[in-house]
């Protein structure tokens, strides 16, 4: 019931702290490993920063376990500092009815899209492990679409989708049309059917920005149109001081 994650530059932001999606992904791996069940939804509350080099312990507690569903939590700490808390439901049920209702954006395939280059120093961050392509941007709708893949990851999973779902903060700056910095307050991943795929479409839809906070949703699509997961997020929004870029 105890897991650990070495905090390295390769899972950190350009500002040298653990990338929020990697923290949620690690907790999901721990929860699935401890319960033996796949995650249905998991929500992370981010409380503090974990910086390399350090080790983050993840302690899993099963609060309720039924025939098909387990409710559990994971608390991640570095030393005596709580970094994030994740609550989750896990399980799998046999129900013949299914459906999905959001519409997948029609965009060019990844090999026809421009590569995304980060504005930050990323040689020693998670961005060095991501291959991303700009696919669509509509500031009037608050929508930004990226193709993304993790070449080092052998398969798509709830863990990797948690990493790719942590993009509302980036979408906020695109929607506002100004350089911003955002710190995630939370991140919730709701998982549907995961299919084998190399590329994942990150469909970011910013809902609103008000009182210095932003809120939005990320739909994670497979190229065949399967909605594999939806992530929702709130973040503190700050305007980047140097707007000359």
C-alpha positions, -999 to +999 in steps of 0.1 A: +000+000+000+030+023-001+046+033-034+074+057-042+083+080-071+118+094-076+114+131-086+136+136-116+139+164-142+123+142-168+089+144-150+093+180-139+083+213-154+107+239-169+106+255-135+120+224-117+090+210-098+069+179-104+045+182-134+010+179-120-001+153-145+028+131-135+018+133-099-018+123-107-005+096-130+018+082-103-011+081-078-033+063-104-006+037-109-004+032-071-042+030-067-046+005-095-016-015-083-029-017-047-065-025-056-061-046-087-089-026-104-088+000-132-095+036-123-129+051-132-122+086-120-094+102-099-092+137-087-060+153-074-058+183-051-023+199-054-010+213-021+028+218-025+057+214-049+080+184-052+114+192-066+142+171-079+162+153-065+138+139-039+115+109-034+078+111-031+060+085-011+025+075-021+003+059+006-029+042-005-059+037+017-090+017+007-120+034+021-147+012+007-146-020-014-176-036-030-183-063-055-175-042-085-162-008-072-135+003-048-133+038-033-098+047-023-074+076-017-037+082-022-017+107-002+017+117-016+044+133+006+080+143+004+093+140+040+067+156+062+053+178+033+020+167+017+023+173-021-010+161-033-040+140-023-059+119-048-094+104-043-106+078-067-131+052-077-119+020-094-137-009-109-152-024-141-188-034-148-204-054-176-231-031-191-241-035-228-252+001-232-226+027-241-222+060-259-202+093-262-216+127-270-189+154-274-178+159-310-142+152-319-126+182-337-118+178-374-081+187-378-051+177-399-032+145-389-001+150-368+024+147-397+007+177-413+008+199-382+035+223-369+056+211-340+050+228-307+081+245-293+081+255-257+089+291-246+108+277-216+142+260-212+130+224-215+161+202-221+158+189-185+120+188-182+091+166-192+088+187-224+119+169-237+100+136-236+069+149-254+063+152-291+035+177-297+019+193-328-004+223-331-036+212-347-062+240-341-067+272-322-099+292-318-097+319-291-133+329-296-144+294-284-115+291-259-104+260-278-069+247-285-062+213-300-028+195-299-016+161-311+007+146-285+026+114-279+051+101-253+076+081-274+091+066-243+058+052-232+049+018-247+012+020-244-016+044-236-030+040-201-049+059-175-015+070-161-003+084-194-037+101-201-034+118-167-001+133-179-016+145-212-048+158-195-029+185-175-032+211-202-059+235-191-032+260-179-017+261-213-051+266-230-059+295-207-031+316-221-041+306-256-077+316-250-068+350-234-042+358-261-016+368-235+014+352-219+003+336-186+017+314-159-007+290-141-005+267-111-030+238-110-052+236-080-067+203-090-071+178-118-098+152-123-095+124-149-126+105-159-117+074-179-137+057-207-125+031-231-087+031-237-076+019-271-041+013-284-028+044-302+005+062-307-010+097-309-035+113-286-055+144-295-056+169-266-088+189-271-086+218-246-118+238-240-114+267-215-147+275-198-140+307-180-114+329-164-125+351-135-111+365-102-076+354-111-086+317-116-093+297-148-114+266-153-116+242-183-119+207-197-096+185-218-110+158-240-085+131-248-093+114-282-078+085-301-074+091-338-103+067-345-127+089-327-128+071-293-131+095-264-107+078-240-109+102-211-120+137-200-100+159-176-112+189-158-091+214-140-089+247-121-058+269-119-044+301-105-037+324-134-009+350-134+001+373-163+036+368-174+056+400-165+075+403-198+050+406-226+076+414-253+076+377-264 
